[in-house]
Amino acid sequence: MNEHKIHYCFIMSEEQMKYLRSKKYKMTHFSQIPYYKPAGKLIFFEKSALLDWVRNVKVKSEDEIREEAALHLSSLSIPRSERTHV
C-alpha cells in the first residue's frame, strides 16, 4: 500500500509570532490550545496537534458559507419556490 502524507504549511509574520508567544500562557491557562506540562513548569507543544488546532479554527469565506448553505438546503428537499435567497 502506497501512503501519501499531506504536509500543511502555515506562514506567519514576525508580528504574528510575537503575538502568539505573548498569548500562549493565557491560551494554555484556558485550555484553548493543546499542550503538555510534564515537569510542572515547562510547557511543550506537539507540532501536529497545533496544526490540527489551527485547521479547526478556520474562518470560512462567504463563498464557502453560501456553498455549505446551498448543500444544506438541497438536502432538506425544500422546493426552490419556498426558499429564501441566500
N, C-alpha and C positions, 0 to 999 in steps of 0.2 A: 504494500500500500504506500503510495507516494503522498506524504503530508506536506502541505504548504502553509507556512506561517505568515500571517499578515502583521507587519510592523507599522504602528502608528507613530507619527512624528508631530509633536505639538511645538510650535515655535513661540517662545515668549521673549518679550523685550527685556532689557536690563531693568527697566522700571517695574515691569510685572513681576520679575524675580524678586526684587527688593520688597515689593508689596506682599508677596506670598511668604517670604521669610519673616516679615514683621507680623503676619497674621497667623502663622502656623500654630502657635501655642494656644491662641484663642480657639482656633478651629479644632484642635485636638481636645481642648478642655470640654467643648460642647459636642464632642464625637461627630464632627462634621466631615472629617476625613479619616481614613483608616490609618492606624499607626501601631507600633509595638513599643513597649516600655519595659524591657526585661529586667533592668537593674534599678528601676525606680526613679532615675534622673534623666538619662539619655533617651531621646525619642528616635525611633527608627521608622523609616517609610519603605515599603516594598514598591518598587517601580511599577510592576504590573498592577498592583492594587490601586495606586494613584492614577494610572492611566484609565483603569476601569471607572474610577470615581469621576474623572474628568469627562469621560464619554457619557456618563449617566446624568450629568447636569447640563447637557447641551440645551441651548435655547433654539427652538425651531424657527425657521424663517416663515414669512407669511405664505409663501408658496407651499411649503411643507404642511402648514396648518390647513390650508384650503384643500390640498390633496387628501389629507387624512379625513377631513370633514366630508368630502365627496365620497370617499370609500365607505365611511360610516353610514352616510345617508343611503347609499345604494344597497348596503347590507340590510337596512331596515325595510326595504321594499316599499317605500312611500312613493306614491305616484308623483311624478315631476310637477304636475299642476298644483299639488298641495305643499310643495317645499318652498321655503323662503330662500331668496337669493343669498349666497354666502359671499 
